[in-house]
Amino acid sequence: LEVCDMDDNCFSRLNGYEVKDAKARNKQVLNSHFYYYIDGVNGSDDNDGLTEATAFKTANKLLSKSNENNFDVRGRFISPGEYIVDANLFIGCAYHIDSTVSGVTLNFTDPAGVGEIVFYGTHYNFKNITLKTSGHFRFETCAVGMSDVTIDAPYVTLMGCYIDSATTITMPKMLIYGTTGRIRNLISTAKEGCLIIQRGSNIRFYGSM
């Protein structure tokens, strides 16, 4: 199974999970280079989001497009700020989300009150973004690409995933179960117990930690 990062580099999934038509869907996204734009200052959710001049205003509008069309979504933020995200809008599509400016934070709400935000069973790419939640993030049975990502949460769990980070990841405590991949320039904000790695994982670390 082939997955692709934000720079259109493709690699093989090592852990072996099944997502229906994932390879064809990833290639379709790469061939289209199709983005929705989000501008929290000058955008409007009444726009079509297809150009910077007609950008959406909210992250939730971007995610609603996956609900409407059930296809892979590329989103590009073009103005800094904190954007509220309803985690219930993630429905299992592949998401490629980046920013052309610094200072973009996606603040994930926890409407169910379960204390965690779960990314499950597909392909997620984040670039030049801060991911924030009051609980914690759990990536399960999925492929994860991260570049220049900061995670603002008590801890992160990787369970049965493939992870590939092109550049720096800044995050607190990380729990790793049955996960393969590579992480470059991990910067931990945890005071102690940065990494907990269980059997069945094969992670290569590059750069400083």
N, C-alpha and C positions, 0 to 999 in steps of 0.2 A: 504494500500500500504506500503510495507516494503522498507526501504532504509538502507544503511549500510555505516559506517564510515571507515576511513583508518585503524583502528585496527580491522576491521571485526566484529564490534558490530552492530547489526541490531535493528532498532526501527521503530515504525509505524508513518507514515506521518499523521499529525493532521489536516492540513488545507484542504485536499481533492482536489488534482489536478490529472489529468489523463495524464500519459505518456504511450504510447503503449508498452505493455510487459515489463514495467519497473521492476516489481518484478522478473520475470524470468531472465532478463538481469543482474540485480544486483547479483543474486545468481550465474549466470554463471561466472561473474567476480570473485566472492569470491572463487568459487571452483577451478578456473584455477590458481589463484595467478600469473597472467601473467603480466610481466612488460617489457616496453621498457626503456632502459637506455640512459641517455644523459650526455655526457662529453664534455664540451666546450673547454677543453685543448687538449685532446688526441683522441677525437672521430672523426668520419667521417660520413657524411650523405650518403656515399656509403655503409656503414655497414648495417647489418640487425637489430641492436639495441637490440638483444635478450640477450646479456650478457654484463657484464662490459667491457670485452676485445673488444667487437664489438659494442660499444655504438655509438649512433648518436652524431652529434656535435651541432645541433641546436634544439630549441624548436619547430620551425615550421616544421621540419621533423617529430617530434613526432605527431603533430597535423595532418599532412598530412595522417597519417595512418588511422585516423578516416574517412577522406574523401575517402580514397581508399576502406575501408572495411565496413564503416558504423556500427561500433560496439564500445562498451565501451573501453576506453583506460586508461591504467595505465602507468604513466611515473615516472621515478625515476632519479633525477639529482645526479651525483656523483662527480662533481667538482664545486667550487664556481664561481661566476661571474654573469654578467647581460646578460640575454638572451632576445632577441627581439622576440615578439610574434605578429603575424598578427591575429587580432581578427576575421577576416573573416573566419579563418580556424576552428573556433568553430561551429559545425554544428548540435548540439542538442544531441550528444551522452553523456553518463555519463563519467566524467573525474575524475580520482584519481591521483593526482600529489603530489609527496613528494620529499624530499631531504635527503640524508644521511650525508650531510655536511652543515655547516652554511655558510651564505653569498651568497645564491642563490636568485636572483631577476628576476622575469618575468616582462619585460617592454612591456606593451600592446600598440601597435600603434593604431592610430585612422585614418585609411585610408579614411573613409567617411567624416571626419572633422565634426562630429556631437557633439563632446565633451563628449561622454560617451561610456563606454564599457559595453555591455549588456550580462548577462548570463541568459538564458531563458529556462524554461520549461523542465528541466531535473535535474540531480544529479551531484553536484560538490563537490569534496573533495580536500582540500589543507592542506599540513602539512610541517612545517619547511621551509616556503617560504615567500618571500616578493612579493606582487602584486603591480605593479606600473603603473600609467598612468598620462598623463598631464591633462586629464579631470576628470571624476569620474566613479565609478563602480556602475552598477545597477543590482541587482539580482532580477529576477521577475518570480513568479510562479514556483519555483524550490526548491529543497532540497539542503542545503549548510552545509558541514562539514568543520570546520577549527580547526587546532591545531598548536600553535606556529606560527601564521601568523601575518605579519605586512603589513598594507595597506598604501602605499605611494600615496595618492591622496587627493584632497581637501575634498571630502566626499564620503560616500557610502550610497546607497539606497537599502533597503530590502522591496520588495513589493509582498505580497501574498506568502511568502516563509515559509519554516520550516528551522530553523538554529539550529545547535548543535555544540558547541565548546568544545573540550575536555580539552584544556589548555588555554594558553594566546592568546588574540587577541589585537594587537596594531593598532589603526586606528584613523583617525580624526573624524570629525562630522559624525553622523549616523542618517539617516532618516528612520523610520520604519512605514510601512503601512500594516495592515492586515496580520501580521506575527506572528508565534508562535515559541516556542522553548526555548533554554537555552543558556546563554552566561556566560562563566567563565572568571574571571580575565581580564575584559576589561580595557585596558589602552588607554586613549584618548590623542592624540597629539593636539587636538583643544584647543585654548586659552579660548574659551567660547562656549556655546551652543552645548555641546557634543552630547546629545540625543534629538531627536524630535520624539515622539511616538504618532501616531494617533490612533483613535478608531478602534476596530477590531483586535488589537494586544494583544498577551499574551506571554510576554517574561519574563523568570525568570533569574535574574542576580545572580551570585555567585562570591564571592571573592571581591577584591578591584576594585574601579573604579576611 
